[in-house]
C-alpha cells in the first residue's frame, strides 16, 4: 500500500507538469500568433516571478536564464514518470 501512495503522487506530479508545460507552450504560441513576436519564458523568469532568491546566484543565473520553462517542465514530468515506473 505504501508503494501505491508514492506511485500516486508521482503520477499526479507527472500529469501536473505535463499540463503545465502544454499551457506554457500554448500561451507562448498564442502570444506569437497575436503579436508576431516570440516571448521566451525561461526557468529564471518563472522563479523571479515566484520571488525565489536562490535563483539569482551567479552560478545558476546563466543556466536558468537559458533553459526554456516548457522543456524544463517536460524534463520534470519525465523524471516523475521514471520514478512512478520504478515504484510500481
N, C-alpha and C positions, 0 to 999 in steps of 0.2 A: 504494500500500500504506500510506503514511503517513496518508492521509485515512481509511482503514478503521480504523486503530488509534484515531484520535481519535474517530471515529464510534462505535466500540465502547465507549469509555469513557463518552461522553455517553449512550449507550443504557443502559448499566448504571446510571449515575447517575440517569437518568430513572426506571427501574423501582425502584431502591432508594428514592428519595424518594417515589414514588407508594405503594409498600408501607408505608413508614414513616408517611405521612400517614393511610393507611387504618387502620393499627394504633393510632395516637394517637386517631383519631376513634372507633374501635371500643372502645378502653379507656374513653374518656370516656362513650360511650353505655352500656357495661356498668355502669360505676360509677353512672351516673344511674339505670339501671333497678333496681339493687340498693339504693341508698341514698336515692333520690328527691331528690338534690341534684346539680347540675351543677358539676363541679370544673373551673374554667378552667385550661388548660395553655397558657402563653404561651411565646414565644421566650425571654424573660428568665428564666423559671423553669427552662427546659432548659439555658440557658447557665450559670446559677448552679449547677445540679446537676453540670455538667461542670467547674466551678471556672474559668470564663473571666473573668479580671479586667477586661478592657477593656469588658465589657458593663455594668459598674457606673458608667461615666462619666455625668455628669448629662445630657449632650446626647442620649445614646441610651437612657437608662433609661426614659423615658416612652414612647418609640416602641416599644421592645421589650417593655415591660410591657403594652401594649395590643394587640399582634399575636398572634393565635392561632397556635399551633405547627402545627396541621394545615394551615391556609391558607398559612402561610409555606413549608411543605414542598411543597405543591401548586404554589406560585409557582416554587420552585427546580426542580421537575420540569418545569414548562412552559418555563423558560429552558433547561434541558438538552435538551428536545425541539427547541426552536428552533435551538440550536447544532448538534445532530445533523443536522437538516434542512439547515442551511447548509453543513455539511461534506460532505454526500453529494449 
